[in-house]
Amino acid sequence: MEANLPPDLQAGLDRLTQGISRNALARGAASISQAYRSGQGSARTIRNADDALAYALARMPATFAAAAAVLAAVKEAAPHFAPRTLLDAGAGPGTASWAALGCFPGLTALQLVDNNVDLRRLALQLLSGGAAALRSAAYGQGDARQLISALAPADLTVASYFVGEVPDAQLLDYADALWAKTAGILVIIEPGTPAGFARIRSVRSHLTGRQGHVVCPCPHDRECPLAGNDWCHFSQRLNRSRDHRKVKGAALSFEDEKFSYVALSKHNIDAEARDRVLAPPRVTKALVTTKLCTPTGLVMDVASRRDQAAYKVRKSWRWGDAVSRSAASVGEGNE
């Protein structure tokens, strides 16, 4: 599956970059990437309009693709969830709001918050070219936690690539603040790194202890069964435009964005508990071996080619899919 920027959003970026040197934007994007890798947040990294635009060109396609993939998984896991209100915490250039409206077109009231004035200014320019709900979105600029505390609860709360900028000592306090303003489902997305997953895992454990129910990707509410250096993350492919390649200094026409996430509901979602594919299946002429997170723990699902039906089904599975198995036709081994 590919997830690319909506035409209206891409048109807005194209309009804002007319007449601007792509080499200058590439230099800005490289500097921002280096700063993020060294642990600096957006407040110290994005300091003017040019920085904000370079960041959007370099990172917005990938973070949009990740948010779109996560929200599609939420919709699949909770098909009756139909949010009308959205809180986009740490909204940056508004990426998650665009992805949310694409997945949940019934959204009518969007509230965005971020502490970066230049990202807010860019977001409002881009939102002005979108659908009515995007054009009428409210965007508060300032301390996110203080702004969030003053808002009414939203049906859908999204914190996309946000909690990684929160000091470790305040992570669970921010999780509580987001949870308090969630009427339906809270979605948290982080980079698909061990550190990003560690934050997701910490928030997941904390909020399931506060009556949160995991919607996805996990098929259970128990403690995460991963151990040691293992971590749960997924990948979303996106196309790179010519400008995107230029700004990133990349040769390939596509990019694979790695991300970790959790979606938690205030209410128990009455849905079939489906296994989650945690890594690309290993396919040989004889076997398909798939690492699964199941309601009973981690399983290495093995389908032999001798069982043609099971082999064919499992060969079609992709990393991140929610799947159902027929235990009678496969061999299993717990990790």
RORO-124636 format. One record per residue: y, z, x of N, C-alpha, C, CB in turn; residue in three letters. Coordinates in steps of 0.001 Angstrom, whole numbers, plus 500000, padded with zeros to 6 digits. Glycine has a CB too. Layout:
! residues N
YZXYZXYZXYZXALA
...
***
This chain:
! residues 335
498813500000500843500000500000500000501243500000500883500002501221499044MET
502223499216500525503484499189501245504589499721500338503813497756501736GLU
505546500395500938506662500952500167507949500642500908506499502495499949ALA
508734499738500373509965499303501016511181499712500198509952497790501221ASN
512341499699500815513555500134500138513796499302498882514760500037501082LEU
514259499930497787514613499175496580515700498153496900515085500131495454PRO
515706497033496198516716495997496478518150496516496428516570494863495493PRO
518475497381495451519844497884495339520225498731496554520005498706494054ASP
519278499512497036519543500350498204519673499496499461518427501394498383LEU
518789498517499620518876497632500769520193496849500754517682496671500789GLN
520598496407499566521861495670499448523041496555499846522051495148498008ALA
522976497830499479524043498750499854524131498934501356523836500089499188GLY
522996499082502009522999499207503465523522497925504120521583499530503978LEU
523084496787503597523560495517504153525076495391504030522878494338503449ASP
525590495815502889527036495720502664527803496615503644527380496110501210ARG
527300497817503860528003498768504720527929498400506197527440500151504519LEU
526937497613506565526783497257507979527385495902508328525327497260508347THR
527985495235507361528609493934507643529695494089508705529207493317506350GLN
529617493243509722530633493251510761530477494331511809531944493386510145GLY
529425495165511712529217496242512683528187495789513716528750497556511975ILE
528455496038514955527559495637516038526203496310515904528178495970517395SER
525139495492515873523795496053515809523439496761517115522770494953515505ARG
523999496302518224523746496987519490524332498395519482524327496184520655ASN
525535498521518905526149499851518814525331500757517905527596499748518294ALA
524857500219516792524027501005515888522719501398516568523745500222514598LEU
522153500487517359520908500789518067521115501920519063520379499540518788ALA
522240501886519774522529502973520719522699504297519976523802502655521542ARG
523371504257518828523528505471518040522204506001517531524451505219516882GLY
521345505093517052520039505500516538519182506106517640519318504309515908ALA
519229505531518841518444506063519961518911507466520330518549505132521185ALA
520227507666520325520773508988520647520366510017519611522294508929520750SER
520408509617518330520018510524517255518538510877517358520322509899515886ILE
517702509884517619516265510131517733515965511106518860515514508820517962SER
516642510925519988516443511825521114516862513244520754517223511336522331GLN
517975513366520039518453514692519649517474515376518700519831514588518994ALA
516934514622517734515959515202516810514700515635517549515602514199515707TYR
514261514807518491513047515169519246513242516429520076512633514020520159ARG
514490516683520474514764517887521257514988519117520380515974517664522137SER
514857518944519062514939520081518152516280520288517492514586521295518870GLY
517240519389517711518541519533517064518481519025515625519624518776517855GLN
519206519676514743519251519272513349520387518308513083519381520480512460GLY
520532517916511812521529516914511456522955517410511667521346516495510018SER
523192518717511553524549519235511702525102518943513093524576520740511432ALA
524239518998514118524686518764515493524476517322515931523959519695516441ARG
523712516569515161523315515225515570524145514141514896521854515004515266THR
524427514332513612525171513323512842526569513869512601524450512976511476ILE
527527513341513391528858513951513449529973513051512939529163514351514853ARG
529610511825512529530635510923511999529957509847511158531474510281513151ASN
530758508976510575530231507956509671529315506976510399531375507199509007ALA
529644506647511656528802505718512410527421506323512669529476505343513743ASP
527391507624512994526109508291513195525275508252511908526327509751513652ASP
525926508518510782525217508542509507524621507175509194526156508981508377ALA
525378506126509442524891504783509159523760504396510111526035503772509260LEU
523884504748511387522810504463512345521539505198511942523230504864513779ALA
521685506453511529520525507225511075519867506557509865520943508668510724TYR
520678506133508908520131505524507694519366504242508021521257505226506691ALA
519922503411508879519246502160509219517932502419509955520159501280510074LEU
517933503423510829516752503680511642515664504455510895517148504437512878ALA
516080505421510057515093506341509492514907506232507981515481507731509826ARG
515892505746507269515796505725505806514597504913505300517076505159505217MET
514277503749505878513100503021505381511815503835505472512928501732506152PRO
511639504560506572510404505321506759510367506575505884510247505710508224ALA
511487507296505800511469508503504969511380508146503489512720509355505233THR
511960507007503108511777506541501728510310506227501466512647505294501450PHE
509657505532502396508256505165502215507393506406502067507763504315503392ALA
507653507428502885506876508669502779507125509355501442507225509623503932ALA
508392509467501037508701510123499764508091509365498590510218510242499580ALA
508149508037498625507568507238497546506063507436497469507890505756497744ALA
505393507500498626503949507714498645503587509090498095503407507558500066ALA
504344510104498487504066511462498018504291511578496508504950512477498765VAL
505390511039496016505683511144494589504701510327493753507112510685494310LEU
504206509228494307503150508480493612501885509316493518502855507149494335ALA
501578510084494574500412510969494532500601512072493503500152511580495911ALA
501818512586493385502114513592492359501897513007490965503565514112492503VAL
502400511810490763502261511162489454500801510914489116503034509840489424LYS
500005510533490113498586510318489877497872511626489546497943509663491093GLU
498233512700490250497570513987490032498023514665488748497826514904491205ALA
499263514402488326499818515032487122500396513943486220500916516093487490ALA
499541513145485588500016511960484851500905512285483656498840511162484373PRO
500853513519483168501677513866482013503022514475482414500927514832481118HIS
503240514626483705504502515182484188505597514130484050504375515655485667PHE
506636514464483293507718513506483024509056514211483208507603512906481581ALA
509485514411484458510716515172484711511958514454484221510856515459486186PRO
512902515249483768514208514713483364515298515103484371514584515221481952ARG
515086516213485079516095516698486016515497516809487410516659518060485560THR
516324516543488429515889516540489823516849517359490669515789515101490364LEU
516295518175491569517051518822492634516546518247493949516902520393492590LEU
517430517590494690517118516996495983517776517863497043517605515501496074ASP
516979518748497669517507519729498627517456519157500037516710521058498556ALA
518575519287500753518654518648502063518626517139501897517500519115502976GLY
519431516651500982519315515277500488519679514215501507520174515106499294ALA
520506514564502516520898513556503498521545512361502827519692513106504311GLY
521092511138503143521688509946502526521146509649501131521458508749503409PRO
520406510591500539519934510425499164518587509752499043520923509647498392GLY
517846509670500133516596508912500158515610509352499089515953509036501507THR
515346510656499013514339511149498075514750510916496624514088512632498309ALA
516046510923496355516502510669494980516172509245494557518018510916494855SER
516385508288495457516006506906495153514504506803494912516427505964496299TRP
513715507458495751512266507396495590511827508065494291511570508056496781ALA
512459509188493947512089509906492733512378509082491489512828511234492659ALA
513539508437491452513876507641490269512943506436490150515349507174490330LEU
512527505884491284511589504774491235510239505177490678511413504192492602GLY
509846506424490942508547506901490462508635507504489066507981507927491425CYS
509757508156488783509956508829487489511235508297486849510031510390487663PHE
511173507141486207512385506511485658513019507291484525512066505134485176PRO
512330508317484003512916509137482952513918510156483465511839509841482209GLY
514096510261484769515095511190485312516492510783484856515025511230486858LEU
517232511761484360518580511475483865519656512288484566518646511734482387THR
519303513421485154520294514291485802519802514636487202520544515593484964ALA
520558514195488211520180514390489603521217515260490287520032513039490332LEU
520731516302490978521606517175491756521153517133493209521589518640491204GLN
522029516689494101521739516621495514522565517672496246522023515210496066LEU
521992518254497307522734519214498127522415518969499597522389520679497725VAL
523421519106500446523250518996501890524494519559502542522995517516502334ASP
524349519968503807525516520539504485526250519537505362525094521713505322ASN
525780518292505417526399517310506308527346516411505517525319516460507023ASN
528621516495505835529633515770505073529509514261505261531023516230505481VAL
529101513812506448529004512368506690527802511758505981528916512087508188ASP
526690512477505928525538511987505171525846511979503677524293512851505456LEU
526588512984503210526970513011501792527846511809501458527712514326501448ARG
528814511523502304529711510392502049528930509081501994530803510314503133ARG
527989508915502928527162507710502925526302507656501673526277507657504179LEU
525711508779501295524859508814500107525628508369498869524292510222499896ALA
526847508867498709527626508510497522527959507025497508528913509335497460LEU
528215506449498675528460505004498734527218504224498296528876504585500161GLN
526054504677498727524819503984498375524439504220496913523684504439499289LEU
524596505453496449524251505772495060525097504980494076524423507264494802LEU
526314504629494469527213503906493564526686502524493206528587503777494189SER
525736502004493982525164500695493686523824500759492993525024499917494937GLY
523414501955492591522099502123491973522150502199490460521446503354492503GLY
521055502640489860520947502787488416521892503886487925519493503103488011ALA
522025503979486607522991504916486024522759506350486483522928504852484510ALA
521497506786486542521209508161486947521645508419488385519719508458486793ALA
521532507415489243521979507560490625523504507566490704521406506431491495LEU
524145506697489943525611506628489970526247507916489472526100505457489129ARG
525578508595488547526148509810487970525653511085488654525826509872486500SER
524891510941489743524348512108490431525470512994490967523425511672491575ALA
525237514303490936526160515262491535525651515603492934526297516553490652ALA
526579515703493896526173515959495273527034517086495822526300514674496153TYR
526418518246496011527129519393496568526998519441498071526614520683495963GLY
528114519661498775528102519715500232528462521119500687529078518676500834GLN
527609521675501548527823523029502035526489523669502356528595523872501006GLY
526477524983502490525239525697502788524229525480501666525511527204502987ASP
523096524871502009522137524463500979521627525646500175520966523734501612ALA
521331526738500851520764527884500139521762528449499132520340528976501133ARG
523012528543499513524026529050498586524220528089497417525362529273499316GLN
524257526783497710524426525809496640523251525842495670524585524410497221LEU
522041525919496208520843525933495373520851527145494452519576525933496243ILE
521291528286494970521257529519494169522137529436492934521687530701495013SER
523133528554492970524066528447491837523624527420490803525450528088492339ALA
522530526717491060522108525638490174521107526115489130521508524508490980LEU
521021525358488040519978525592487050518665525031487580520346524949485681ALA
517535525609487170516243525075487614516062523619487199515101525919487050PRO
515402522849488047515142521435487795513657521220487532515611520571488985ALA
513365520216486726511961519886486463511234519528487758511859518722485460ASP
511902518759488609511336518313489880512296518694490999511069516773489874LEU
511780519447491967512548519803493155511890519149494358512639521352493335THR
512693518474495179512165517800496370512950518272497584512247516242496226VAL
512216518683498619512800519004499920512113518103500928512631520537500291ALA
512749516984501247512137515955502089512759515981503480512301514556501451SER
511953516274504488512415516356505870513596517322505975512813514959506395TYR
513467518445505299514558519424505223514180520764505834514975519626503783PHE
513026521316505470512726522682505909512504522751507415511493523214505180VAL
512267521608508059512141521608509507513440521967510207511671520265509977GLY
514568521868509514515856522236510093516219523685509805516941521322509568GLU
515359524373509063515600525780508734515017526650509856514965526154507342VAL
515746527652510332515171528558511342513853529159510851516170529689511687PRO
512906529292511761511576529774511381511643531092510611510709529947512623ASP
512524531971511024512618533286510383513093533196508944513551534179511165ALA
513733532056508573514253531909507216513418530966506351515671531412507270GLN
512339530424506911511568529410506202511095529888504835510380528995507033LEU
510489531067504771509934531529503505511033531951502528508976532690503745LEU
512177532388503053513309532680502167513791531393501489514470533342502962ASP
513847530302502250514219529019501663513166528556500667514414527965502756TYR
511894528797500999510824528430500066510991529177498753509438528726500677ALA
511321530460498824511541531240497605512734530707496819511756532717497947ASP
513807530322497532514994529794496851514666528488496127516141529570497859ALA
513914527609496770513514526352496141512588526611494952512821525436497165LEU
511661527538495114510698527859494051511416528441492834509629528854494565TRP
512426529271493085513171529884491979513906528839491155514164530914492513ALA
514258527704491772514989526658491062514097525502490634516104526136491928LYS
512800525748490607511838524740490166511281525143488808510692524567491203THR
511507524302487816510943524559486492509558523929486346511879524024485404ALA
509288522878487108508021522174486985507275522077488294508248520806486442GLY
507658521107489130506936520839490377507899520816491551506172519506490290ILE
507489521476492639508212521478493907507438520635494907508417522927494440LEU
508125519703495564507527518826496566508227519049497897507619517335496135VAL
507445519345498928507994519519500269507311518525501193507803520985500780ILE
508120517755501914507628516711502822508178516995504213508048515275502332ILE
507325516884505216507714517092506605507073516032507479507318518499507083GLU
507551515863508710506892514913509610505412515252509792507596514897510972PRO
504607514224509984503163514425510117502756514822511514502431513182509725GLY
503323515902511986503040516466513305502395517830513118504339516577514168THR
501777518381514162501256519747514029502324520742513593500652520200515341PRO
503546520600514127504614521522513742505023521324512285505825521339514653ALA
505113520053511852505442519792510453504388520339509519505611518310510220GLY
503119520134509863502039520659509032502043522182509018500691520145509527PHE
502362522810510137502392524273510175503401524826509171502731524765511590ALA
504548524150509047505537524592508067505021524383506642506865523840508269ARG
504413523235506395503840522967505070502783524012504738503226521545505010ILE
501922524293505676500837525256505452501387526651505159499905525307506673ARG
502423527044505892503028528356505687503641528467504294504091528623506753SER
504393527442503895505020527452502560503945527412501481505994526248502393VAL
502921526604501668501832526507500689501171527863500481500786525472501144ARG
500828528538501580500178529844501475501086530862500791499775530352502863SER
502370530810501131503327531753500564503487531553499059504678531609501255HIS
503615530312498625503903530066497209502660530096496330504589528736497053LEU
501494529795496873500280530014496062500082531504495828499025529405496757THR
500611532327496720500586533776496495501606534239495482500814534499497784GLY
502444533327495027503437533609493992503167532757492753504865533351494523ARG
501907532635492438501435531927491240501720530429491252502064532532490023GLN
501884529856492442502017528411492527500649527746492489502768528015493798GLY
500571526599491843499330525828491738499504524515492496498951525563490241HIS
498581524231493407498698523014494206498381521797493338497753523068495437VAL
499298520854493305499099519599492581498382518591493476500454519026492092VAL
498861518463494704498280517586495709498964517913497035498449516063495324CYS
498350517551498157497129516756498288495845517553498146497125516073499601PRO
495952518885498210494753519725498213494114519759496828495096521151498676CYS
492768519738496745492098519837495451491788521283495060490817519029495474PRO
492528522241495616492274523657495344493525524448495709491026524179496140HIS
493548525714495271494659526612495568494313527632496651495086527331494311ASP
493102527563497189492678528539498189493359528267499526491150528512498355ARG
493099529173500497493656528974501826493180527646502403493267530136502755GLU
494029527011503177493688525735503809492484525928504718494893525168504610CYS
491460525075504609490244525252505417490339524678506829489086524618504715PRO
491418523996507171491523523418508515491661524520509552492722522449508604LEU
491027524297510687491007525320511729491372524714513074489630525991511804ALA
491719525586514021491991525154515376493205524247515453490792524452515942GLY
493060523153516188494172522217516382494223521119515330494077521591517745ASN
493366521203514312493336520194513269494550520348512365492037520291512454ASP
495051519240511847496167519322510905496049518210509874497523519234511645TRP
496628518465508704496550517545507578497818516699507549496360518313506236CYS
497639515389507670498777514490507568498286513136507086499517514363508926HIS
499231512309506658498912511023506061499833509965506654499046511076504513PHE
499598508714506287500356507615506862500731506617505780499555506926507975SER
501946506099505867502420505087504938502996503913505717503474505674503973GLN
502517502721505435503012501526506117504225500957505377501895500459506224ARG
505185500480506152506357499836505582506720498634506442507548500828505477LEU
507342497652505809507842496493506550509149496841507254508047495287505605ASN
509360496223508392510637496352509087511439495068508908510422496662510593ARG
512656495215508458513559494065508415514011493729509836514789494352507496SER
514681492600509983515194492212511300516170493263511827515882490832511230ARG
517072493742510952518020494764511386517311496058511753519050495026510298ASP
516290496410510976515544497638511262514898497550512647514465497890510175HIS
514298496399512959513679496223514273514739496296515373512923494876514342ARG
515890495675515105516954495660516102517454497070516388518109494777515635LYS
517711497834515336518259499174515507517256500097516195518668499755514155VAL
515967499904515910514949500765516517514461500235517860513774500918515576LYS
514893499050518231514410498462519464512915498209519409514742499354520636GLY
512439497769518245511003497605518013510646496131517901510569498356516742ALA
509421495806518306508952494421518244508104494153517010508157494085519488ALA
507360495161516558506456494961515432507216494800514124505484496122515326LEU
506641494049513199507271493798511907506951494884510884506834492453511374SER
506221495904511298505868496999510384505919498314511137504459496782509759PHE
505873499392510362505901500749510910504972501612510079507351501338510922GLU
504309502559510705503457503516510005504090504890510125502004503515510577ASP
504601505394509009505238506707508990504195507774508702506373506757507940GLU
504077508739509607503150509855509437503897511025508794502521510279510806LYS
503268511668507815503925512766507107502894513775506608504758512228505929PHE
503354515008506438502581516063505783503351516499504542502323517278506751SER
502638516996503550503340517386502326502500518342501496503699516150501497TYR
503171518974500553502487519725499508503341519651498242502237521217499942VAL
502678519542497095503334519614495790502726520791495045503171518272494975ALA
503585521666494552503146522878493859503790522948492488503489524139494679LEU
503009523394491512503490523460490134503613524899489667502560522688489205SER
504598525119488804504734526426488160503639526652487124506107526554487501LYS
502999525573486711501977525649485670500688525026486184502448524941484372HIS
499586525539485721498288525005486130498118523602485549497127525940485668ASN
497920522602486408497734521228485971496278521040485577498148520219487081ILE
496044520777484322494679520608483821494225519186484120494592520912482288ASP
493719518994485335493292517661485755492025517767486579494401516951486560ALA
491314516678486669490107516637487469490445516915488934489404515275487320GLU
489689517831489549489878518133490964489182517058491789489330519551491317ALA
489964516171492381489406515068493152489529515355494642490109513746492798ARG
488541514891495384488556515083496822489683514261497455487196514698497431ASP
490145514709498617491203513996499323490663513474500661492437514919499548ARG
490895512201500925490480511590502184491480512002503266490390510025502059VAL
491001512734504290491890513320505285492054512489506554491393514664505651LEU
491325511397506667491423510553507854490842509187507511490680511195509078ALA
491165508157508271490559506842507999489039506933508078491083505776508998PRO
488316506467507057486847506496507119486333505713508327486242505919505823PRO
485255506216508931484602505521510038483505504630509462484015506536511084ARG
483666503333509633482757502360509027481949501672510119483541501315508187VAL
480622501734509987479721500968510843478838500115509942478858501908511763THR
477975499310510558477063498484509774476074499336508989476313497520510683LYS
475846500561509441474835501411508805475415502485507893474000502065509857ALA
476631503000508233477142504176507535478650504080507314476808505444508320LEU
479112504784506280480537505098506133480642506618506144481157504472504802VAL
481413507132507103481575508577507242483035508924506967481137509067508666THR
483244509848506022484599510158505579484828511659505595484855509595504175THR
485952512052506194486360513461506192487109513744504894487252513800507440LYS
486587514690504120487148514999502810487528516465502706486161514637501711LEU
488640516723502030488948518072501560488510518133500106490487518424501723CYS
487629519075499778487049519173498443487354520541497852485523518926498485THR
487091520738496561487321522059495976486502523163496622487021522020494517PRO
485445522804497348484603523811498000484787523859499509483157523547497686THR
485695523085500057485941523121501489485896521741502117484940524013502159GLY
485891521712503455485824520457504188484402519897504167486301520655505632LEU
484284518594503984482990517917503932483083516622504718482553517643502463VAL
482033516320505484481880514991506066480932514223505154481338515054507556MET
481491513325504385480730512546503409480124511325504121481642512103502204ASP
478808511168504002478106510087504695477383509223503674477107510648505743VAL
477728507937503647477059506987502748476324505953503593478086506293501785ALA
475035505800503311474220504835504038474300503461503384472764505306504107SER
474206502440504197474208501082503663473017500848502744474199500067504800ARG
471970501654502920470809501518502029471185501805500579469683502462502471ARG
472189502691500390472738502942499049473959502031498903473124504485498837ASP
473722500798498490474767499778498528475979500143497681474211498458498065GLN
475736500766496524476858501103495646477767502147496294476342501620494292ALA
477156503210496837477944504262497479478646503724498724477048505460497849ALA
477952502914499501478517502338500721479738501469500387477449501503501470TYR
479616500653499360480724499761498982481938500547498516480281498795497881LYS
481692501584497696482809502387497192483519503076498345482317503431496166VAL
482756503683499231483375504437500315484049503547501346482346505293500990ARG
483564502355501494484195501411502406485596501038501916483329500152502554LYS
485826501165500613487139500828500046488129501992500105486976500378498607SER
487632503207500428488531504352500487489538504194501624487731505650500660TRP
490734504741501397491779504703502400492290506121502662492930503776501954ARG
492777506310503856493346507600504254494393508037503231493974507514505675TRP
494213509249502705495143509808501732494717509645500290496464509191501909GLY
493702508813500019493259508594498643492683509868498031492219507477498594ASP
492892510031496713492169511025495925490956510321495333493082511664494798ALA
489756510834495599488533510111495259487544511028494551487893509513496518VAL
486606510392493847485499511093493193484199510596493802485514510871491639SER
483270511506493981481989511154494600480860511317493589481725512027495851ARG
479756510624493895478492510850493196477567511506494198477875509509492618SER
477450512816494122476697513554495140475244513122495222476763515032494858ALA
474709512574494153473300512198494155473030510996495056472842511894492741ALA
474087510237495400473856508999496139474305509070497582474555507871495464SER
474737510261498058475198510372499435474629511608500096476717510401499491VAL
474697511619501406474386512832502154475685513517502512473553512519503429GLY
475680514844502579476890515602502907476586516611504000477452516316501657GLU
477612516880504809477492517957505773478800518703505843477092517427507155GLY
478782520012505671480012520794505773480449520862507220479819522212505200ASN
481748520779507427482257520901508805482221522349509235483697520343508924GLU
***
